[in-house]
Amino acid sequence: MLTVEIDPGSGFCGGVIRAITRAQEFLGDGARLYSLGAIVHNEAELARLQALGLITVNSLDEVPDGETVLIRAHGEPPATYQAAARRSLSVIDCSCPVVLQLQRHIREAYARLHEDGREGQVIIFGRVGHAEVLGLLGQVGGDALVVENESMLLEAIGAGMVRLDQPIEIFSQTTKSPSEYDAICQLLREKGASLTVHNTICGQVASRHEKLAAFAKGHDVILFVSGKSSSNGKVLSDLCRSVNPDTHVIGHASEIRPEWFSPGQTVGVCGATSTPKWLLESIAGAVQNL
C-alpha cells in the first residue's frame, strides 16, 4: 500500500484566488467575459473555467466592442488600460496587489534614477516575455534590462548592456526563486555595481521554498502538479527535484505511471501557486486507487 499526503501549502496564491473568484461571480450572471491571457497557467483549471463561459484572448483586438475584459493577476502595462478605454471596454482589474506595488516601485525607481538629468539603470530578474515582466517593462517604456539567470547577466555585462559606472536598482519578478535572485545580486556586487536591491518576491512564494523542500525530502516519491507554462511551477518543481530526485512533474492524473512507485512508499503531492486544490486531490485519489 502507498501512503499519500497532499502538501498543505500548495494550491492557488491569493492573487489567483481573487481573479478566479471574480471571474466566476461575473460568469454566474450568464455574461460573456474575456480574459486577456490565460487567467491561470494550469490547463485543467482553464478547461473548467472555459466550460463556465470564460473566453481567453491574446489581444484586446479579439474582444468585441462593448464587452468586458478581465486583467489577470499578472498585471498589464499602462498601454493596455489606455487601449481598453479607447475601445470603451469594461475592465475587471484583477492585478495582484503585490504586482501593483512592484509596478509602482519600478516607476518610482526609474524616476529617481533619471531625476535632474542623471543616468541610472533598472534591472529586472525575471523570465523574458512573461506577462508580469511585460507589465513591469511597460511602467518604464521598456527602458529596463531583463535577465533570467547568471549566464544571461554575464553576457549582458560583456556586451556593455549593464552600465556598471551608473547606479543600478534591481527588482525581481514576484514568483522567482529567492536563492537565484540573491545569486544575481551578489554577482552584480562582485562586478563593482553601485546596487540597490529591492525585495519584491511575493512573501507567500518566498516562504514556500523552505517548507516545500522539507516536504519533498520527507517522502519517497514526489508528484509535482503544474501547468506546462507556469513559471512558478518550473521554479518549485526544480526545487523539489534538487532535494528529491524521485520527483515527477505532471499536469493530470492520466499522466501517473504505476512503475514510479513501490509498495510501502510514501508519496507527496504538491504543486505551483497556479495549481488548484481540487486537482491536487484528484491526483492523490488516483495514486491511492492504483
N, C-alpha and C positions, 0 to 999 in steps of 0.2 A: 504493500500500500504506500501511496505517496502522501506526504503531509504538505498542504498548500496554504500559503499565507499571502495576503494582499498587503502591500506597503501602505500603512495608514497615511503617509504624507503624499502619496501620489494622487493624481487627479487634477482637474482644472484649477488654474490660478484664479484669483479674484477678478482680474480683468476679463478673462474669458467667460467666467460665470455671468458677469454683468452683461456682456454683449449677447450671449445666448439667451439669457432671461428676457432681455428687452426685445429680441427678435421674436421669441415665442409669444410674448404678450401681443405684439403687433400682428403677427400672423393669426393669432387666435380670433381676430375680428374678421378674418377672411380676406384681408387686404393683400395686395402684392407688395413684396419687399425685395429690393435689390441690394445685395451685399457687394461692396466694392472690394473684390478679392475674397479669398476663402476666409470665412469668419473664424475658422479654427483649422489648424493643419493636422486634421485627422479625417481620413476618408470615410470611416464608419459613421462618425458623428455628422459629417457633411451630408451623407446619404439620408440620415434621419431627418435633418432639417429641410432638405430639398423635398422630402415627402410631405412636409408641412406647408410647402409653398415658397421657400426661400430660393431666390434666383441669384446665382453667383455670376458676376460680370468682371471683366478685367479693366474696363474703362467706362467713364461716365457716358461716353458716346453710345454705349449699349443700353443706356437707361432711357426709356421714352419720356418725353416732356410731361411734367406734372406728377411724376411718380415719386416714390420715397426711396432714398438710398441710405444704407447703413454704413457708417465708418467703423471699421472693426477696431479691436483693442490695440493693434499695431500703430495706429495713428496715421495721419496723412500730412503732406506739405501744405502750406497756405494756398498754393495754386489750385488744389482740389476744391477747397471751400469756395474760392472765387469762381471757379468754373461751374459749380453747382448753383451758385447764386445767379449767374448769368442765365442758366437754363431754368430758373425758378423751380428747382428740385427741392423737395423737403428732405431734410437731413436728420437722421438719428445718429448722434455722435457718441460712439461707444469707445472712444480712445481711452486707454488705460490711464488713470491719474498719474501713475509712475512715469509713463511715457510722456505725458503732457508736461510734467515737471522737468524731465530731461530736455525736452524741446526748448522750454523756456531758459534753462541753464545754458544751453548751447547758444541761443540767441544773445544772451547777456554776455557770455564769454567772448563771442565774436565782436560785439560792440566794444567791449573793454579792450580787447587786443588792438583794435583799429582806431581807438579814440585819439583825437588830435593828430591824425595822420601817421600814427605809429603802425608798425607792422608786427604781426604775430600769426600763429597758425593753430587751427583746431584739428585735432586728430580723433577719429572715431574708430574704436576697436569693435568690429562687427563683421557680419557677412555681407560681402558686396552684392547688391541687388535685393537684399532682404527688405520687406515692406517697411519695417520700423526704421531701418537705416536710410531708406529713401526719404522717409518723412523727416528724419533728422537733417539730412543734407538740404532739404527744402527750406529749412529755417535760416540757412545762411547762403542761399542762392547757389548751392553746390560748391561753395568755396571751403571745402574741408577734405582732408585725406582720410580714406577708409583703409584700414589694414586688417587682415583676417588672422595673421599669425606672425611669428618672429621672422620667418624667412621672407615674407612679403615686406615687413618693415625694413629688413636689411637691404632688400632690393631697392626700396624707395629711398633709403639713405644714400645708397651708392649712386642712384640716378639723380641725386640732388633735389628730390621731391620733398624731403624733410629739411626744413630750414633751421638747422641746429644753432645758428647765430642769432635767432629770434626767440622770444617767449613762445612756449607751446602749452596749450591746455588740452588735456586728453579726457575723453569720455568713453564709456563702454555701452554697447547695446545692452538692454536690460536683462537679456536671457543668457549672457555669455558666462564662461567659466571664470570664477574669481581667481583661481591659480594662474590661468593663462593670461588674464588681464594684468596680474601682478608681474608676470614674466616680461610682458610687453613694456610696462612702465620701467622696470629695472633695466632693460636693455637701453631704453632712451636715456636713462640717467648715466649709464656706463659710457654712452656716446657723448656725454657732456651737455645734454639738453637742459635748458632752463625750463623746468617742467612743473606744471600744476596738475595734479591728479584729482579727478572728481569720481567719487564712489557712486556710480549710477547703476550698478547691477541690482535688480529687484531683490529686496530683502527676503522675500519668500523663496526666490530661486537660490540665492546665496546660501541660505540656511539649510537648504535641502541637500547640498552636496555631502556634508559630513554624515548626515543621518542616512542618506541613500547608500553611501559607501559601507556603512556599518550593516545596513540591511542586506546588501549584496554579499558581504563577507559571511553573514550568518546563515546562508542557505547553500545547499549543494548545487542547485541549478537556478538560474535567474531567467525569467521571461520578461523582457522589457517591451512594453506595448507602446507603439508610437506610429504616427503617420510618416510617410516617406519624406515629406517636405518640411518636417518640423526641425527647426534649428536647435531648439531646446532639447528635443529628443536625441539629436546627434550628440550633443554635449553630455547629456546624462547617461546615454547608453554606453558611450566611450568610458565614462567614469566607472560604470558597473563592470565593464569588461576588464578594466585595469586592475580591479581587485578580485574579480571572479571570472576567469577565462571561460567558464561554462555559462556564458550569457548569450541568449538568443533573442534577437530583435524581430518582433512580429507585429502585424497590424490587425490580425483577425484570428479567431480560433481555428479556422481551417488550415492555418499555416503550422500548427503544432505537429511535431513528429514524435511518435512513441519512442523511437530509438534514442531520444535525448535523455531518457530517464531510466533509472534502475530502481527496483523495489526497495522501499525503506528510505528513499531520499527525501530531503526537504526541498520544496520548490517555492521560490519567492516570485510574486507577480507585482511588477511596478511599471511606472510609465512617466511620460512627459507631462508638462503643465497643460498640454493640449489634448490629453487623453482622458476621456470621460470615465467616471466611476463604473457606469453600467458595463462598459467594455472590459474593464479590469475584472469585474465579477463574472462576466461571461467566459473570459479566458480561464479564470480559476475553476469555474464549474466544469469546463471542458477537460482540464487536467485531472480533476477528481473522478471524472467519468471514463478515463482511459481504461 
